C-alpha cells in the first residue's frame, strides 16, 4: 500500500489477504484497523475495507506541516547525531541508490529520515513527524512512479544531507531539508496535475 501498488478505492478482502499471507483473518482484520487509523484504509458498510483515495489537498497540508516542523527537528538533532546513526543512515541511502522500484525506495526514504532524527526518538515532535512521513509515503511512491528522475535528485540530496550532518552544518542542513521537501511536493503536484493520481 505504501508503495502505491494498490488502486484508490480497491477492495481489501480479509479472507483473500489472509490466504495470500498464510494467516488467519484475525491479524488481517487488526492490520486493516491499524491502516484505517493511519488514514490509509476506509471502511464502507457495504463493501468492507477499501484503499483510501489520495487527496492533493491532504498532501499539501502534510508538506506544509513538514516544512514547518522539519527545520526544528534538524536543529535539535544535528549536534547529537552519532557516527553509528550516520552510518546506518548512509547504509539506507546506499540501498536507495541501488534500487529503482519506487515502493521500496519510498519506504527506505522514510526510514532514512527517521534514522537521522533518532536523537529525538520518543519526543512529541518525533512522533508527529513520523506520522506525517508515514502519511506522505504513498504520495511519494505514486509521484516517483510518474516522475522517476526525482529519485536520482533525491539520492544526491540525501548524500549531501549526510555530509552536512557529519559537518554539523546546521543552517545548511535546514536549507537543504526545506529544498528537498519543497521539491518533493512539487513533483507530487505535477503528478497530480497530469492525472497520475
LINGIPE-V471088 format. One record per pair of residues at least 12 apart in sequence whose C-alpha atoms are under 7 Angstrom apart, sorted by the first residue. I is the first residue (numbers start at 1). J is the second residue. D is the distance in whole Angstrom. If there is no record, write none. Layout:
I:J:D  I:J:D
//
This chain:
2:103:7  2:137:6  2:138:5  3:102:7  3:103:3  3:104:7  3:106:7  3:138:6  3:141:5  4:103:6  4:138:5  4:141:6  4:142:5  7:51:7  8:51:5  8:52:6  8:53:4  8:54:7  9:50:5  9:51:5  9:52:6  9:53:6  10:50:5  10:51:5  11:49:6  11:50:4  11:51:7  12:49:5  12:50:6  14:28:6  14:29:7  40:52:5  59:136:7  62:132:6  62:136:7  63:185:7  66:129:7  67:178:6  67:181:7  71:174:5  74:174:6  75:170:6  77:117:6  77:119:6  77:120:7  78:165:6  78:168:6  78:170:7  79:168:6  80:119:6  81:119:7  85:115:7  85:116:7  86:116:7  89:112:5  89:115:6  89:116:7  92:108:6  92:112:6  93:112:7  93:155:7  93:158:7  96:108:6  97:155:6  102:141:5  102:144:6  102:145:6  103:141:5  106:137:6  106:140:7  106:141:6  110:133:6  114:130:7  139:188:7  140:188:7  143:187:6  143:188:5  143:191:5  146:191:6  146:196:7  161:173:6  161:176:7
//
